[in-house]
Amino acid sequence: MGVYETQGFKMDNSGKRVVVDPICRIEGHLRVEVNLDKDNVIRNAVSTGTMWRGLEVILKGR
């Protein structure tokens, strides 16, 4: 299993990778990158945007 860094977060390339970019129906743009394992359970998730919205705080630990 390979590991790489994106925006300072470690992601691995096991399972399936889903990227939604851009999410543009909100003020500013947002990118979400998720790694799913073979059982479709989220292993890692990273969101990046052009302005801070607090989503990272709301979604932490979910």
N, C-alpha and C positions, 0 to 999 in steps of 0.2 A: 504494500500500500504506500503510495507516494504522498508526501505532504508538501504543500506550497503555502506561501503567505500572500494574502490580498488585504490591502489597507491595514496591515499590521496584525491581522488575525490568521491563525493557522487553519487551513482547510485540507482535507484529504480527498483523494480521487477514487475512493471506494464507493460502490453503489451508483447512485444516479445524482447528477448535478442539475439543479434547476436555477436559471437566472431570469429574473424579470427586470428588464431595463429598457426604457425608463418607465417608471410609474409616474405619469404626468398629469393626472387629474387632481393634483394637489398643488399648492404654491411651491414652486421649485421642483426639481426632479429628484427621484429616489430610485436606487438600485437595490434589489434584494437577491442574494445568492444563498442557496440552500443545498446541503448535501444530505441525501437520503440513503439509508442502508437497504439491504435486500428485502427487508420487511416494510419498507416505506416509512421508517421512523426517522425523524430529523436528527442527524448527528451533529451538524454545525450549521449556523446561519449567521450571515453578515448583512447588515443594511448600511448603505452609504448614501449621502445626499449632499446637496449644495448648501443647505441651511439646517441648523439643529431644530428638531421638532419635539424631541423628548420620546420618540418611539422606542429608542434603545432602552430607556429607563422603564417604560411600560412593558416591553416584551422580555425583559431580562428574566431568565429562569423559566420561561414558558416553552 
